[in-house]
């Protein structure tokens, strides 16, 4: 079994795009949650 350095270097941009996509989804979800909390605040008189 050999370690192909060129294959590793060729796959780095693909891994980068995947990690960037995951990061963008997490940021988008966090922003949407903040927006929903601002639009629909929690009732303080539940109890």
C-alpha angles and dihedrals in degrees: 000000000000131000110235108208093185092056089051092050091047092053096050095083090050091051089047092054090048093050091046090052092051091048092050092051091050092049092047092051092048091051092048092050091050090049093049091049090052094048096042108032119194117260112249094200098064094118 
